[in-house]
Amino acid sequence: MRTLDRQRWDALWQRFGGSPPADAFDALLAAYTGADRHYHSDRHILACLEHFDRWRHLARRPDLVELALWTHDLVYDTHRQDNEAASATRTERWLDQAGLAALGPALRELIMATCHQAPPGDADAALLVDLDLAILAAPAPVYARYEADIRAEYAWVPEPLFRAGRGKLLRQLLEQPALYHCEPLRQRWEATARANLRSALERLERPA
């Protein structure tokens, strides 16, 4: 089974002019392969990086966008509301240890964009959030697995409450004028993503 590539991780930090803390990669891998990570796992990060390799030319600061992709779900706990902020803080700590603290504020802004609560502030944030949501435009069987994995991450939530909350989120997504912000990605992914979201919402609204 493919997993995250330590050599790629190290090379990214070297392009910034530093080296990652010695224990950072092992901590990263442990986080993304935890038993509670059904969707927000190393598979998600690998998929994001694969998409990024195709579309990195859309980024103004591609290495910073790549680092944000690696670390944006470093902390993920469905019982808390500050996962993105906690992920940014942990990554900033690594940057500080590597002598790269100056990158911290821009990195935090990118990671916080993956809250998907406001329009992205620049082209790099737009690319990041689009890649984070690439799964919405996956083939129907892959998208169905995504929905099942999200349910597994919220296994502690009673079914009626989960259906109500997830349905509200899907409706909010469908009400957005556009799911994707980068024109090439919107042209490629928007229609499929909307079809997947509509199908998922229909399933949620059926009697249990």
C-alpha positions as a Markdown table, in Angstrom:
| # | Residue | x | y | z |
|---|---|---|---|---|
| 1 | Met | 0.0 | 0.0 | 0.0 |
| 2 | Arg | 1.3 | 3.4 | -0.9 |
| 3 | Thr | 2.0 | 5.9 | 1.8 |
| 4 | Leu | 3.6 | 9.3 | 2.3 |
| 5 | Asp | 7.1 | 9.7 | 0.9 |
| 6 | Arg | 9.7 | 10.8 | 3.4 |
| 7 | Gln | 12.1 | 11.8 | 0.6 |
| 8 | Arg | 9.6 | 14.1 | -0.9 |
| 9 | Trp | 8.9 | 15.6 | 2.5 |
| 10 | Asp | 12.6 | 16.2 | 3.1 |
| 11 | Ala | 13.1 | 17.6 | -0.4 |
| 12 | Leu | 10.3 | 20.1 | 0.1 |
| 13 | Trp | 11.9 | 21.5 | 3.3 |
| 14 | Gln | 15.3 | 21.6 | 1.6 |
| 15 | Arg | 13.8 | 23.9 | -1.1 |
| 16 | Phe | 12.8 | 26.3 | 1.8 |
| 17 | Gly | 16.5 | 26.3 | 2.8 |
| 18 | Gly | 16.2 | 24.1 | 5.9 |
| 19 | Ser | 15.5 | 20.6 | 7.2 |
| 20 | Pro | 12.4 | 19.4 | 9.0 |
| 21 | Pro | 12.7 | 18.5 | 12.7 |
| 22 | Ala | 14.0 | 14.9 | 13.0 |
| 23 | Asp | 10.7 | 13.6 | 14.4 |
| 24 | Ala | 8.3 | 15.5 | 12.2 |
| 25 | Phe | 7.8 | 13.0 | 9.5 |
| 26 | Asp | 7.1 | 10.1 | 11.9 |
| 27 | Ala | 4.7 | 12.3 | 13.8 |
| 28 | Leu | 3.0 | 13.3 | 10.5 |
| 29 | Leu | 2.7 | 9.7 | 9.4 |
| 30 | Ala | 1.4 | 8.6 | 12.8 |
| 31 | Ala | -1.3 | 11.3 | 12.7 |
| 32 | Tyr | -2.5 | 10.4 | 9.2 |
| 33 | Thr | -2.5 | 6.6 | 9.8 |
| 34 | Gly | -4.4 | 6.7 | 13.1 |
| 35 | Ala | -7.2 | 4.2 | 13.6 |
| 36 | Asp | -9.7 | 7.1 | 13.7 |
| 37 | Arg | -8.6 | 8.4 | 10.3 |
| 38 | His | -11.0 | 6.9 | 7.8 |
| 39 | Tyr | -11.1 | 9.7 | 5.2 |
| 40 | His | -8.7 | 12.3 | 6.6 |
| 41 | Ser | -5.8 | 9.9 | 6.3 |
| 42 | Asp | -2.6 | 9.5 | 4.3 |
| 43 | Arg | -4.7 | 8.5 | 1.3 |
| 44 | His | -6.3 | 11.9 | 1.3 |
| 45 | Ile | -2.9 | 13.6 | 1.5 |
| 46 | Leu | -1.6 | 11.4 | -1.3 |
| 47 | Ala | -4.6 | 12.2 | -3.5 |
| 48 | Cys | -4.1 | 16.0 | -2.8 |
| 49 | Leu | -0.4 | 15.7 | -3.8 |
| 50 | Glu | -1.2 | 13.8 | -6.9 |
| 51 | His | -3.6 | 16.6 | -8.0 |
| 52 | Phe | -1.1 | 19.2 | -7.0 |
| 53 | Asp | 1.6 | 17.7 | -9.2 |
| 54 | Arg | -0.7 | 18.2 | -12.2 |
| 55 | Trp | -1.9 | 21.7 | -11.2 |
| 56 | Arg | 1.1 | 23.2 | -9.4 |
| 57 | His | 1.6 | 25.7 | -12.2 |
| 58 | Leu | -1.5 | 27.5 | -10.9 |
| 59 | Ala | 0.3 | 28.4 | -7.7 |
| 60 | Arg | 2.4 | 31.5 | -7.1 |
| 61 | Arg | 4.2 | 29.9 | -4.1 |
| 62 | Pro | 4.0 | 26.2 | -5.0 |
| 63 | Asp | 6.2 | 24.9 | -2.2 |
| 64 | Leu | 4.2 | 26.7 | 0.4 |
| 65 | Val | 1.0 | 25.3 | -1.1 |
| 66 | Glu | 2.5 | 21.9 | -1.0 |
| 67 | Leu | 3.5 | 22.2 | 2.6 |
| 68 | Ala | -0.1 | 23.3 | 3.5 |
| 69 | Leu | -1.4 | 20.2 | 1.7 |
| 70 | Trp | 0.9 | 18.0 | 3.7 |
| 71 | Thr | -0.1 | 19.4 | 7.0 |
| 72 | His | -3.6 | 20.9 | 6.8 |
| 73 | Asp | -5.2 | 17.9 | 8.5 |
| 74 | Leu | -2.4 | 17.1 | 10.8 |
| 75 | Val | -4.8 | 17.5 | 13.7 |
| 76 | Tyr | -8.2 | 16.0 | 13.0 |
| 77 | Asp | -10.6 | 15.2 | 15.8 |
| 78 | Thr | -14.3 | 15.2 | 15.1 |
| 79 | His | -15.0 | 16.3 | 18.7 |
| 80 | Arg | -13.2 | 19.6 | 18.4 |
| 81 | Gln | -13.8 | 22.8 | 16.3 |
| 82 | Asp | -10.2 | 24.0 | 15.9 |
| 83 | Asn | -8.5 | 21.3 | 13.8 |
| 84 | Glu | -7.2 | 23.7 | 11.2 |
| 85 | Ala | -5.8 | 26.2 | 13.7 |
| 86 | Ala | -4.2 | 23.4 | 15.7 |
| 87 | Ser | -2.7 | 21.9 | 12.5 |
| 88 | Ala | -1.3 | 25.3 | 11.6 |
| 89 | Thr | 0.2 | 25.8 | 15.1 |
| 90 | Arg | 1.9 | 22.4 | 15.0 |
| 91 | Thr | 3.4 | 23.2 | 11.5 |
| 92 | Glu | 4.5 | 26.6 | 12.6 |
| 93 | Arg | 6.3 | 25.0 | 15.5 |
| 94 | Trp | 8.2 | 22.8 | 13.0 |
| 95 | Leu | 9.0 | 25.8 | 10.9 |
| 96 | Asp | 10.4 | 27.6 | 13.9 |
| 97 | Gln | 12.5 | 24.6 | 14.9 |
| 98 | Ala | 13.9 | 24.5 | 11.3 |
| 99 | Gly | 14.8 | 28.2 | 11.4 |
| 100 | Leu | 12.0 | 29.0 | 8.9 |
| 101 | Ala | 9.6 | 30.9 | 11.3 |
| 102 | Ala | 9.2 | 33.7 | 8.7 |
| 103 | Leu | 7.0 | 31.3 | 6.6 |
| 104 | Gly | 4.7 | 30.7 | 9.5 |
| 105 | Pro | 2.1 | 33.5 | 9.0 |
| 106 | Ala | 1.6 | 32.7 | 5.3 |
| 107 | Leu | 1.4 | 29.0 | 6.0 |
| 108 | Arg | -1.2 | 29.6 | 8.7 |
| 109 | Glu | -3.4 | 31.6 | 6.3 |
| 110 | Leu | -3.3 | 28.8 | 3.8 |
| 111 | Ile | -4.2 | 26.1 | 6.3 |
| 112 | Met | -7.0 | 28.2 | 7.7 |
| 113 | Ala | -8.5 | 28.6 | 4.2 |
| 114 | Thr | -9.3 | 24.8 | 4.4 |
| 115 | Cys | -12.0 | 25.7 | 6.9 |
| 116 | His | -14.0 | 26.5 | 3.8 |
| 117 | Gln | -15.8 | 29.2 | 5.7 |
| 118 | Ala | -14.9 | 32.2 | 3.5 |
| 119 | Pro | -13.7 | 32.7 | -0.1 |
| 120 | Pro | -10.0 | 32.1 | -0.5 |
| 121 | Gly | -7.9 | 35.2 | -0.2 |
| 122 | Asp | -5.5 | 34.6 | -3.1 |
| 123 | Ala | -4.7 | 32.3 | -5.9 |
| 124 | Asp | -2.6 | 30.0 | -3.7 |
| 125 | Ala | -5.5 | 29.6 | -1.2 |
| 126 | Ala | -7.9 | 29.0 | -4.1 |
| 127 | Leu | -5.8 | 26.2 | -5.4 |
| 128 | Leu | -5.4 | 24.7 | -2.0 |
| 129 | Val | -9.1 | 24.6 | -1.2 |
| 130 | Asp | -9.9 | 23.3 | -4.6 |
| 131 | Leu | -7.5 | 20.4 | -4.3 |
| 132 | Asp | -8.8 | 19.7 | -0.8 |
| 133 | Leu | -12.3 | 19.3 | -2.3 |
| 134 | Ala | -11.2 | 17.3 | -5.4 |
| 135 | Ile | -12.9 | 14.2 | -3.8 |
| 136 | Leu | -16.3 | 15.8 | -4.5 |
| 137 | Ala | -15.7 | 15.3 | -8.2 |
| 138 | Ala | -14.4 | 11.7 | -7.9 |
| 139 | Pro | -16.1 | 8.8 | -9.8 |
| 140 | Ala | -19.3 | 7.8 | -8.1 |
| 141 | Pro | -18.0 | 4.7 | -6.4 |
| 142 | Val | -15.0 | 6.6 | -5.0 |
| 143 | Tyr | -17.3 | 9.4 | -3.8 |
| 144 | Ala | -19.6 | 6.9 | -2.1 |
| 145 | Arg | -16.6 | 5.5 | -0.2 |
| 146 | Tyr | -15.8 | 9.1 | 0.8 |
| 147 | Glu | -19.2 | 9.6 | 2.3 |
| 148 | Ala | -19.0 | 6.2 | 4.1 |
| 149 | Asp | -15.6 | 7.2 | 5.5 |
| 150 | Ile | -16.9 | 10.5 | 6.8 |
| 151 | Arg | -19.7 | 8.7 | 8.5 |
| 152 | Ala | -17.2 | 6.4 | 10.1 |
| 153 | Glu | -15.2 | 9.4 | 11.5 |
| 154 | Tyr | -18.5 | 10.6 | 13.1 |
| 155 | Ala | -19.5 | 7.1 | 14.3 |
| 156 | Trp | -20.2 | 8.7 | 17.7 |
| 157 | Val | -23.0 | 10.9 | 16.3 |
| 158 | Pro | -26.5 | 9.3 | 16.3 |
| 159 | Glu | -27.8 | 8.6 | 12.9 |
| 160 | Pro | -30.6 | 11.1 | 12.9 |
| 161 | Leu | -28.3 | 13.9 | 14.0 |
| 162 | Phe | -25.7 | 12.9 | 11.5 |
| 163 | Arg | -28.2 | 12.9 | 8.6 |
| 164 | Ala | -29.4 | 16.3 | 9.6 |
| 165 | Gly | -26.0 | 17.8 | 9.9 |
| 166 | Arg | -24.5 | 16.3 | 6.8 |
| 167 | Gly | -27.6 | 17.2 | 4.8 |
| 168 | Lys | -27.3 | 20.8 | 5.9 |
| 169 | Leu | -23.6 | 20.9 | 4.8 |
| 170 | Leu | -24.4 | 19.3 | 1.4 |
| 171 | Arg | -27.2 | 21.8 | 0.8 |
| 172 | Gln | -24.9 | 24.7 | 1.7 |
| 173 | Leu | -22.3 | 23.4 | -0.8 |
| 174 | Leu | -24.9 | 23.1 | -3.5 |
| 175 | Glu | -26.1 | 26.6 | -2.9 |
| 176 | Gln | -22.7 | 28.1 | -3.6 |
| 177 | Pro | -22.3 | 29.8 | -7.0 |
| 178 | Ala | -19.2 | 27.6 | -7.6 |
| 179 | Leu | -17.6 | 24.8 | -5.7 |
| 180 | Tyr | -14.2 | 25.4 | -7.3 |
| 181 | His | -12.3 | 28.7 | -7.6 |
| 182 | Cys | -9.6 | 28.0 | -10.2 |
| 183 | Glu | -11.1 | 28.2 | -13.6 |
| 184 | Pro | -9.4 | 25.0 | -15.1 |
| 185 | Leu | -10.6 | 23.0 | -12.1 |
| 186 | Arg | -14.1 | 24.4 | -12.1 |
| 187 | Gln | -14.4 | 23.5 | -15.8 |
| 188 | Arg | -13.1 | 19.9 | -15.1 |
| 189 | Trp | -14.8 | 19.1 | -11.8 |
| 190 | Glu | -17.8 | 21.3 | -11.1 |
| 191 | Ala | -20.5 | 19.3 | -12.9 |
| 192 | Thr | -19.4 | 16.0 | -11.5 |
| 193 | Ala | -19.1 | 17.3 | -8.0 |
| 194 | Arg | -22.6 | 18.8 | -8.1 |
| 195 | Ala | -24.0 | 15.5 | -9.3 |
| 196 | Asn | -22.3 | 13.6 | -6.5 |
| 197 | Leu | -23.6 | 16.0 | -3.9 |
| 198 | Arg | -27.1 | 15.8 | -5.2 |
| 199 | Ser | -27.1 | 12.0 | -5.1 |
| 200 | Ala | -25.6 | 12.0 | -1.6 |
| 201 | Leu | -28.3 | 14.5 | -0.4 |
| 202 | Glu | -31.0 | 12.3 | -1.9 |
| 203 | Arg | -29.7 | 9.3 | -0.1 |
| 204 | Leu | -29.6 | 11.2 | 3.2 |
| 205 | Glu | -33.2 | 12.4 | 2.8 |
| 206 | Arg | -34.6 | 8.9 | 2.2 |
| 207 | Pro | -36.2 | 7.3 | 5.3 |
| 208 | Ala | -33.7 | 5.4 | 7.3 |
